[in-house]
Amino acid sequence: MQILDGKIVSQAVKESLKQKTKELIQSGKKTPHLAAILVGNNGASETYVASKVKNCEEIGFKSTLIRFESTVDEQMIMDAIRKLNTDDDVDGILVQLPLPKHISEEKIINLINPDKDVDGFHPVNIGKMIQGLPTFLPATPYGILLMLEHYKIETKGKHAVVIGRSNIVGRPISILLSRNTYPGNCTVTICHSHTHNLKEICLQGDIIVAALGKPEFLTADMVKENAVVVDVGITRIPDASKKSGFAIKGDVDFANVSPKCSYITPVPGGVGMMTIAALLMNTFAASQLKN
């Protein structure tokens, strides 16, 4: 069993981007600039955004953080996005999800200029992804592809089972793994809460992507020997023995599943770090549209 180490792969991605950014600036071109919008004080969202800002600083990107209270009016967020859309210095825009219930995520995402949509959620970019056209890929699925590529994991002809059908992870990764590219060329089965015989389907999976948000859902009896398991889940579980008061669990029962795997991602330290690396890749690509 080998760990798919998000820390190692993301560091390799960041080192490459750091060098490219340095060369960009030395040649007199503009510095890539990522703007993030954070609404409210959700602990997990605070952590994610702080990490994104820190990573931008590490590789030489500019970053702007725009904060709103959770009671903010939807119109104020829309006005902020319109301003960022027309700001030539800003290359990438991300809105940290989830948003408070009184704000329409769909309306907010659809307002972002597709050429600055570095999270890859805009319908225009999703449509291009489905057609196999160059575009910004959703950050988490893109991060998974970067990880599979780094470890040179064979995907051609493999049966990939995706558990979860969200627009953020499940649906896009199922499309990307089926594309005629590397990583890709898989036969893909997408499963969800209404799937019959889920265990039997998972046992057919050469590659399993668990992205349903249920801690330790994927158990050892659902995984065949030498499968590649990618755990996208990250859930905080109360744990009095921890200084923080909680433990972080993925969607995979790591202790019992990992001995059966050829490769597996840990939680934390796996896909989460790759999501940020992919976001930085998209931001750099967005900056190149103007250079």
N, C-alpha and C positions, 0 to 999 in steps of 0.2 A: 504493500500500500504506500502510495506517495501522496503527500499533501500538495494541493494546488494552492500555493502560497501567494495570496493577494498582495502582501507587503513587498515581496521580491519583484513581482511583475509590475506593480504600480510604480515602484521605485525606478525600474528600467524605463518605463514610459515617461516618467517625470524627468529623468536624466536626459533622455532624448529631446524632450520638449524644451528643457532648460538651455541646451546647446543651440537648438534651432532659434529660440527666442533671442539669445545672445547675438547670434549671427544676424538676425532680423534687425535688431537695434543698431548694431555696428554698421549695417548697410544703409542706415538712415530711414528705415521704415518704422511705422508706428508700432507701439507696444500693444500686444493683445490685451483686451480689457473686458472683464466679466462683471456684470451687474447682477446682484441677487436681491430679491425682495423677500423679506421675512415678516409674516403676520402673526402676532401673538407671542406667547412665551412657552410653546410646547418644548419640553426638555430635549426630546430626540431631534426635533427640527433645529433647535439652537446649536446642538452638537454638530449636526451635519453641515450647517451653514458656516460655523466657525472653522470647521475642517476645510471646507472649500476655499474660504478666504485665505487661510494659512497656506494651503497648497499653491494658490496663485502667487503668493509672496515668494514662496520657495523657488519657483521656476522663473520668476521675473515678470509675471503678468501684473497688470493693474487690476484692482478689484474695488467695487463699490457695493456697500451694503445699505439697503434702504429698509428701514424698520417701520412697522405700523402696529398699533395696539390691536388686540383681537376684536375690538368694537368698531374698527374702522369701517367707513362707508365704502361699498363696492366701487363707487364712482371715483374715489380717491386713488384706489389701486389702478384702475383703468387709466386715469390721467397720468399716473407715474409711468405706466407702460408706454403710453403714447409718446411721452417725452423721451424715454429711452430709445424707442423705435426711430426717432428722428435725430438722435444724438450720434453724429458720425464717429465719435471717439469710442463709443460702446460697440463691441463686436458681438457679445453674447449676453442674453437675458435669461435668467432662470427665476421662477417663482417657486419657493419651497412649499411642497405639499405635505400634509393636507392643509386646506384653508378652513376657516370657520364656516359653519353651516349656512350662514346668511350670505355667503359669497359663492357665486357660481364658478367652479373650477373650469368648466368647459368654456364659459364666456371669457375668462381671464386668459386661458391658454390660447384660444383662437385669436385673441387680440395681438399676441406677440408676432412681430415680423418673422416670417418663416426663415429668413436669412440670418436671424439672430436667435433662433430657437434651439439653443445648444442642449436642451434636455430631449429634443427629438419628439415632442408630443404633439406638435401642430398637425392638423389633418393633411396639410400639403406635404409635410415631410413623411408622415406615415404612408401616404399614397405613393410617394416616390420610392420608399423602402419596399413596399409590396411589388412595385414594378421593377425593382432591381436597379433603379436609377441612383446616381450619386446624391447623397443627402446626409443630414445629421441623423444618425441612428439613436434610438432611445438609449440613455446612458448605461443602465444596468445590463440589458442584453448585449450592448456593444462591449461592455467590460467583460462579459462572459466569453465573447468571441476572442477578445485579446488574450485572455487567460488560456483558452484552448490552443490558440496559435502559439503562444510562448512555450507551452509544454509539448508542442508538436503532437497533440492527441489526434489520432486518426478518426475522422468523422464520416468519410465517404462510405455510403452503403449501410451505415449503422442505423439501428432503430433508436431514436431519441423519444423518450417519454417526458412530456412536460406536465407537471401537476400544478394547475392554476391557470386562469384565463384572463387575468387583468390586462388592461391596455398598456400598463407600465412595463410589465415583464412577460407574463405568460404568452399572450398573443404574439407580440413582436419576436420573442426568441423562437417560437415555433416556426414563424415565417423565415427568419434568418437561417435557422438550421436546415431548412428545406431548400434554400437557394442553391443554384449551381455555382458555388464558390467554395473556397476553403477559408475558415471552417464552414461546412455545409454539406450538401448532398446527402443529408440524412432522410430516412423515412420517419416522419414525425406523427406521434399520437398525442393529442392534447386532452388532458383529463381535468375533471372538476368535481364539485360536490355531488353531482347527480350521476357520475359515471358508475356503471355497474361493473363488477369484477375488477375493481381498481388494482387489487393485489396481483391478480393474474397478468394484467397489462404491464404493471411495473416490473414484474419478473422477466418480461421480454425485453426490457430496456437495456441496451448497451450503454446508453447515456441517459441519466435521469436528472431533470432540472426540477427541484422542489421549490415552488414559489406560491404557496397558499396562505402563509401567515399563521400556521398552527404549529406550536412548538413540539418538536420531536415526533411529528406525524409519520414520517417515513421510517419504518422499523426494519430490522434485519431480515425478517421473513418476507419482505417485499422487494428485496434486492438480490439479483443473481451474482454469482462469483465473477470478480474482475470487472464489474460495472464501473463506469465513471459517474460520480455523483456530485452535482453542483447544488449547493444549498444557498438559496437566495433569502430565506427567512431570517428575521432578526426581531426577537420579542423579549421584552424585559419581564422577568419573572421575580416576584418578591422572594428575597433570600436573606434572612436575618444574619447568616454567617458572613455575609459580604459587607465590607465597609460602606459600600454605596447603598446597601439595603436591597439590591436586586442582582440577579444573574442574567446573562444574555444567552438566549437559546435560539438555535436555528430550527428549521423545519425537519431536520434529520436527527435521529437518535445516533449521534456521532459515535459514542462509545461502542455501540453494538454493530453499527453498520460499517464503520471504517475497516475492520479486519477483512471484510469481504470484497472491498473495492480495490481496483487498480489505482485510481486517483479519487480524491475527495477534497472538497473545500472545507476549511474550518469556519466556525462562527464564534467570535469575531475573527477578523484577519483574512477573510476570503473575498467574496463578491463585493462587499461594501467598499473596500478600498479600490476595487476595480471600477466601480461606478464613478468615483471621483476622477480617476485617471481618464476614463472615457469622456467625461464632461470637459476636462482640460484639452483632450484631443479635439473635441468638437469646437471648443472656443478658439483654438489655434487655427483650425480649418476655416472658421468664420472670419477670422482676421485676414486670412489670405484672399478672401473674396474681394478685398479692397486694394490689395497690394499688386 
